[in-house]
Amino acid sequence: MTLKNFLYTGALAVTLSGCAGDMFVVLPHEDGSVGSVVVHQNGKDTVLDKANSAVKAGDSKTFTLASKDIEQRFGRALTGLPPAARSYTLYFKEGTVTLEDGSAPVMEEMRKDVASRKAGEIMVIGHTDRVGTLTNNDLLAYGRAVAVSDLLIAGGINRDTVIIAGRGEREPIVATDDEVEEPRNRRVEISVR
Amino acid sequence: MKPIITVSLKSVTFCLGAALLAVALGGAPSALAADSIGLVKTSSGAVSINRDGQKVDAAAGAKLYQSDQVVTGNDGAVGMTFIDNSRLSLGANSALALERFRFNTTTHEGEFISSVQKGTLAAVSGKIAKQTPEAMKVRTPSAILGVRGTKFLVSVEK
């Protein structure tokens, strides 16, 4: 073995021992559903897609990590995880930025939610139905979000905590063919986080 | 011996990558995206953000930018939310680099690449991973995680 090879081999050993404690775990969401993570390492892919399934660095064998071990290793990180965003929905009269009647209680509930969060933020996201072109619906969606954010700011919400977005016709609540009127899709979603 | 040399070089490069990145983040006047990408929501004990070689405040409400490095001390923990609704938190003695973040609020296209340099991370993916599976990636010295919409944990021991 040449000195060079010896050094490389030594570096490999150090590297492997340095990585040996690494671990990757998938947890269920609050609603019990489980997504997945693909762990790419050393040219191999390991899919973690079951609740509490885990894999260690340098290994492709998955195992179930016990709750007490999750708590012991990750308890502090998990405690700091901010609560999930929550969405509130307001509806509009067709082709307008005018809110449907009955929106006030939703606004009030949203207002309480944002006040209860640490460094609470509001994302105002406009949506349309599929009547009209994609471009026009992007403009309309954005306009609706601006109208709602103006209402919120006029009502005392700090402007710096509001982000405005328009999704146009890309995210319908009710799937329809193009050019079909659907009041339930003409809405603004207020996502509080 | 040749294959072994190749493998070891790759591994070394990989394990050193995070450390080199940290140096790069600290040293170079990197081109920061103008807009913040998220906010600190919970912060306890020793927590700091390294930005352009400066330590900046990491209290609840502090803004986060692409290329920031978030570090916690012995008694530290920090929780963050990002504009695609993804959520990340670190336990004690941890370091996380927010390497790359972009998110189109209209199309939901984007990417979120972060690197756990040491310690523990808890995470819930957001709209970026929902729109494009594996557009959210978490690197560690030993692996790359492609996130397909889930809650997950990463620990890196040094």
Interface residues (C-beta under 8 A of the other chain):
Chain A: M1 N5 Y8 T9 A11 L12 T15 L16 G18 C19 A20 G21 D22 M23 F24 V25 V26 L27 P28 H29 V34 G35 S36 V37 V38 V39 H40 Q41 N42 L48 A57 G58 I70 R73 F74 G75 R76 A77 L78 T79 G80 L81 P82 A84 A85 R117 K118 A119 E121 M123 I125 D138 I163 A165 G166 R167 G168 R170 S191 R193
Chain B: M1 I4 I5 V7 S8 L9 S11 V12 F14 C15 L39 V40 K41 T42 S44 A60 G61 A77 V78 G79 M80 T81 I83 N85 R87 L88 S89 L90 G91 A92 S94 T105 T106 T107 H108 G119 T120 L121 A122 A123 V124 S125 E134 T140 P141 S142 A143 I144 L145 G146 V147 R148 G149 T150 K151 F152 L153 V154 S155 V156 E157 K158
